[in-house]
Amino acid sequence: MNEEVTSSLKGASAVRPKAHYDKDFQVTDAYRQTLPDMQNGDPSEIQGANVPIMQVGISNFRLPLTYVTKSCQKRELETSVTGTVSLGADAKGINMSRIMREFYDFKDRVFSLELLEEILLRYKNEINSSRARLKLNFNYPIVQKSLRSGLEGYQYYQVAYEGFIDDLDRYRRFIHFDFVYSSACPCSSELSEHAREARDIYAIPHSQRSKARVSVEVREGQDLPIEDIQQLCLEALKTETQVMVKREDEQAFAELNGAYVKFVEDAARLLYEQLDAEPRIKDFQVTCAHLESLHSHDAVAVINKGLPGGFTADTRDFHDLIC
């Protein structure tokens, strides 16, 4: 190696930064001002097309949040939060951590659909965005009483609160609620009875664990407790899966399934009937999936109220319901 190259390498080695974490270093305001800010870079630094982004943010940051039950009891539940804002053209990016930091200012409050509006307005003002969205996913426990034995156990429901605020500060609020039930096939039931009556053959109709996702837009000024949504689903479908079961409960559940056989089409329409009659609900969508025990595939259905600008009866939820 010649002397010129050797000298160059020695010089590079001499200016190499220390591989060291200084735990005693204190950040001053003056030092903070020198830190590079890539999110607020010049538009010329944008990679790709210089176009607006409808939603950008962070998903699945978790923390315990407090909710209130219908009986006014406070309940702390682990919650997965997704927060997004819109990004205009000519803007390089957003400060992702600010979405979490702003949210954490509200962490000790009791969470409701109304509080989401307050947080979203903060997002718009502090992150300088025209639109913002929040979604809180959590599992909500409700005590379920057994059908005949009198035992009780906690049934957990997957719930999401969702809020969206637009350019004109118009706020829309939604609740998504998953209801798990048993669906006994009407066709299989009739064929089993035919085998019994025509040929004296004992047959068992097939049934399967099924799930409905009810998404509702709550009217402005109205309160819709999660417990009330659960009761609407129960009234519509009757055959909710059970938590605590003795033999008399299992027999009762078999009788219940016999009394309320249903295809996936029936389930969707029964839920539609209940939700459409509830004055606190402005708009809704129902997605049902029956995890067939006869077939290797599943039966699915989606139905919505059909309001202009409302739910669109898309099918994106099917895979999520089945998994």
Stockholm file with secondary structure:
# STOCKHOLM 1.0

chainA/1-323         MNEEVTSSLKGASAVRPKAHYDKDFQVTDAYRQTLPDMQNGDPSEIQGANVPIMQVGISNFRLPLTYVTKSCQKRELETSVTGTVSLGADAKGINMSRIMREFYDFKDRVFSLELLEEILLRYKNEINSSRARLKLNFNYPIVQKSLRSGLEGYQYYQVAYEGFIDDLDRYRRFIHFDFVYSSACPCSSELSEHAREARDIYAIPHSQRSKARVSVEVREGQDLPIEDIQQLCLEALKTETQVMVKREDEQAFAELNGAYVKFVEDAARLLYEQLDAEPRIKDFQVTCAHLESLHSHDAVAVINKGLPGGFTADTRDFHDLIC
#=GR chainA/1-323 SS CCHHHHHHHHHHHHTCCCCCCCTTCCCCHHHHHHSCCSTTCCGGGCCSCCCCEEEEEEEEEEEEEEEECTTSCEEEEEEEEEEEEEECTTCCCCCHHHHHHHHHTTTTSBCCHHHHHHHHHHHHHHHTCSCEEEEEEEEEEEEEECSSSCCEEEEEEEEEEEEEECTTCCEEEEEEEEEEEEEECHHHHHHHHHHHHHHCCCCCCCEEEEEEEEEEEECTTCCCCHHHHHHHHHHHHCCBCCSSCCHHHHHHHHHHHHHTCCCHHHHHHHHHHHHHTCTTEEEEEEEEEECCSSSSSCEEEEEECCCTTSCCCCCTHHHHHHC
#=GC SS_cons         CCHHHHHHHHHHHHTCCCCCCCTTCCCCHHHHHHSCCSTTCCGGGCCSCCCCEEEEEEEEEEEEEEEECTTSCEEEEEEEEEEEEEECTTCCCCCHHHHHHHHHTTTTSBCCHHHHHHHHHHHHHHHTCSCEEEEEEEEEEEEEECSSSCCEEEEEEEEEEEEEECTTCCEEEEEEEEEEEEEECHHHHHHHHHHHHHHCCCCCCCEEEEEEEEEEEECTTCCCCHHHHHHHHHHHHCCBCCSSCCHHHHHHHHHHHHHTCCCHHHHHHHHHHHHHTCTTEEEEEEEEEECCSSSSSCEEEEEECCCTTSCCCCCTHHHHHHC
//
